[in-house]
């Protein structure tokens, strides 16, 4: 008999979240629309959305896209049966503006909000679970993996100025998960002040709030260049994804 049953304690409810998928990039380095590219017989965007569709911890999905993509994205969602997508909204000129557009449209009942790069289609439900649970306990959580390379600091001319201690350095991923009011306030301030943030955790840090890291996944890569697509295909085949055949 567990201690919970012995003392008649109620089972703690699973935390749930609203997910904001940011898909407003221009795919400049890819040379083509990477989210429409086929990865294992499915568009990249569909693969990303399906992971959040399957997760029992995700109650709704708000998708942020470029204005010219609204119509075709709506059709894509319908065709692939992505029923958790509650809204598709237009992004802004910056990452912070796009993320703010998304979090502003989630359900008012949402206690937690996960923000994820649409160009990370290989994220797993386990990574989502770890980030959501940590955000419940610590207000803000980010998946991360340790750097295996030696890291160097350089000056503006490209000369090495020192070695960075890699034992205290990590590479962060998404989804990054936050208490809803916290991330809404942080992104609002970042946009208002024109702060050049590159991820949502940075907006939280500027408020003096610490983000808890959780174990990420080396395979949770961001598709940026054509080489990344080749690597992603190999990862899918290694996972035994039959749609790659």
C-alpha positions in Angstrom: 0.0 0.0 0.0 1.3 3.4 -0.9 1.7 6.3 1.6 -0.9 8.2 -0.4 -3.5 5.4 0.1 -2.5 4.8 3.7 -3.2 8.4 4.7 -6.1 8.9 2.4 -4.4 11.6 0.4 -5.9 12.7 -2.9 -4.0 12.1 -6.0 -2.5 15.3 -7.3 -3.9 16.2 -10.7 -1.6 16.1 -13.7 -0.6 19.6 -14.8 -1.8 20.7 -18.2 -0.9 23.5 -20.5 -1.8 25.5 -23.6 0.8 25.2 -26.3 1.9 28.0 -28.6 3.7 26.8 -31.7 5.7 29.6 -33.4 5.9 29.1 -37.1 6.5 32.7 -38.3 10.0 32.4 -39.6 11.1 33.1 -43.2 13.3 30.0 -43.7 16.0 32.1 -45.2 18.9 29.7 -44.5 16.9 26.7 -45.7 16.2 28.3 -49.1 12.6 27.0 -49.1 9.7 26.9 -46.8 11.0 24.3 -44.3 7.7 23.9 -42.5 6.0 22.8 -45.7 8.9 20.5 -46.6 8.1 16.8 -46.5 9.8 14.9 -43.7 9.0 11.2 -43.6 5.9 11.6 -45.8 4.5 14.4 -43.7 5.0 18.2 -43.7 7.4 19.4 -41.0 4.7 21.5 -39.4 2.3 18.5 -39.2 4.9 16.4 -37.5 5.5 19.1 -34.9 1.8 19.7 -34.2 1.1 15.9 -34.0 3.4 15.5 -31.0 1.4 18.2 -29.1 -1.9 16.7 -30.4 -0.9 13.4 -28.8 0.3 14.7 -25.5 -2.2 14.3 -22.7 -0.8 17.3 -20.9 -1.7 19.7 -23.8 -5.2 21.0 -23.8 -5.1 23.3 -26.8 -2.7 24.6 -29.4 -2.4 28.1 -30.7 -0.4 28.3 -34.0 1.4 31.5 -35.0 2.1 31.9 -38.7 2.9 34.5 -41.3 -0.2 36.3 -42.6 0.2 34.9 -46.1 0.2 31.4 -44.7 -3.1 31.7 -42.8 -5.4 30.1 -45.5 -3.2 27.2 -46.4 -2.4 26.5 -42.7 -6.1 26.3 -41.9 -6.6 23.8 -44.6 -3.6 21.8 -43.4 -5.0 21.6 -39.9 -8.3 20.4 -41.2 -6.9 17.8 -43.6 -4.7 16.2 -40.9 -7.3 16.2 -38.2 -5.4 18.4 -35.7 -8.3 19.0 -33.5 -6.4 20.6 -30.6 -5.5 23.7 -32.7 -7.9 26.2 -31.4 -6.6 29.3 -33.2 -4.2 30.3 -35.9 -2.9 33.9 -35.6 -0.5 36.2 -37.4 3.0 36.6 -36.0 5.0 39.8 -35.7 8.3 41.1 -37.0 10.3 39.6 -34.1 10.3 36.3 -32.1 9.1 38.2 -29.1 6.2 39.7 -31.0 5.2 36.4 -32.5 5.3 34.6 -29.1 3.3 37.4 -27.5 0.7 37.2 -30.3 0.3 33.5 -29.5 0.2 33.6 -25.7 -2.4 36.4 -25.9 -4.8 34.0 -27.6 -4.6 31.0 -25.3 -7.5 30.1 -23.1 -8.0 32.4 -20.1 -8.2 29.2 -18.0 -4.6 28.2 -18.9 -2.3 28.0 -15.9 0.8 27.0 -17.9 1.9 27.9 -21.4 4.4 26.0 -23.5 6.1 27.8 -26.4 7.7 25.7 -29.1 9.6 26.2 -32.3 7.6 24.8 -35.2 10.9 23.9 -36.8 11.6 21.3 -34.1 9.4 18.4 -35.3 11.4 15.7 -33.5 10.4 16.8 -30.0 9.1 13.9 -27.9 6.2 13.7 -25.5 8.7 12.9 -22.7 10.4 16.2 -23.2 7.0 18.0 -23.1 6.1 16.1 -19.9 9.4 17.0 -18.1 9.1 20.7 -19.0 5.4 21.0 -18.0 5.9 19.3 -14.6 9.0 21.4 -13.8 7.1 24.6 -14.8 4.3 23.7 -12.4 6.8 23.4 -9.6 9.3 26.2 -10.5 7.2 28.7 -12.6 9.5 28.4 -15.6 11.2 25.5 -17.3 13.4 24.9 -20.3 14.8 21.6 -21.8 18.5 21.6 -22.2 21.4 19.4 -23.2 25.0 19.6 -22.1 27.6 20.9 -24.6 30.2 18.3 -25.6 32.4 20.7 -27.4 35.0 23.1 -25.9 33.5 26.6 -25.9 35.5 29.7 -26.6 34.7 33.4 -26.2 35.8 35.6 -29.0 36.1 39.3 -29.6 34.5 41.3 -32.5 37.5 40.5 -34.7 37.2 36.8 -34.2 40.1 36.3 -31.8 39.7 34.0 -28.9 39.5 35.8 -25.6 39.1 32.8 -23.3 37.6 29.4 -22.7 34.1 29.0 -21.4 33.5 26.5 -18.6 31.3 24.0 -20.3 30.3 22.3 -17.0 28.0 25.3 -16.4 26.9 25.8 -19.9 23.9 24.1 -21.7 22.2 24.3 -25.1 18.6 25.1 -24.6 15.7 23.8 -26.6 11.9 24.1 -26.8 9.2 23.7 -25.6 9.8 26.2 -22.9 7.0 26.2 -20.3 5.9 29.0 -18.0 3.2 30.1 -15.7 0.7 31.9 -18.0 0.7 35.3 -16.3 4.4 35.3 -15.9 5.2 34.7 -19.6 2.5 37.1 -20.8 3.9 39.9 -18.6 7.5 39.1 -19.6 6.8 39.1 -23.3 4.7 42.3 -23.1 7.7 44.1 -21.5 10.2 42.7 -24.0 8.1 43.9 -26.9 7.4 47.3 -25.3 11.0 47.9 -24.6 12.2 46.5 -27.9 14.5 44.0 -26.2 16.5 41.7 -28.6 15.6 38.3 -27.0 16.3 35.1 -29.0 14.2 32.8 -26.8 11.3 33.1 -24.4 13.4 32.1 -21.3 15.4 35.3 -21.9 12.3 37.4 -21.4 11.7 35.7 -18.0 15.3 36.2 -17.0 15.0 40.0 -17.5 12.3 40.0 -14.8 14.7 38.3 -12.4 13.0 35.0 -12.5 15.1 31.8 -12.8 14.3 29.1 -15.3 14.6 25.5 -14.2 16.4 23.3 -16.7 15.1 19.8 -17.5 16.6 17.0 -19.6 16.2 17.8 -23.2 16.9 15.4 -26.2 19.9 15.5 -28.5 17.4 14.5 -31.4 15.2 17.6 -30.7 17.1 19.6 -33.4 15.9 22.8 -35.0 15.7 22.6 -38.8 17.7 25.5 -40.1 19.7 24.3 -43.1 19.2 21.6 -45.8 21.7 19.4 -43.9 19.4 19.4 -40.9 16.7 17.9 -43.0 19.0 15.0 -43.9 19.8 14.5 -40.2 16.1 14.6 -39.2 15.3 12.0 -41.8 18.0 9.7 -40.4 16.7 10.2 -36.9 13.2 9.2 -37.9 14.5 6.1 -39.6 16.5 5.2 -36.5 13.3 5.6 -34.5 11.6 3.1 -36.9 9.1 5.5 -38.2 7.5 3.6 -41.0 6.4 6.7 -42.8 10.1 7.3 -43.7 10.1 4.3 -46.0 
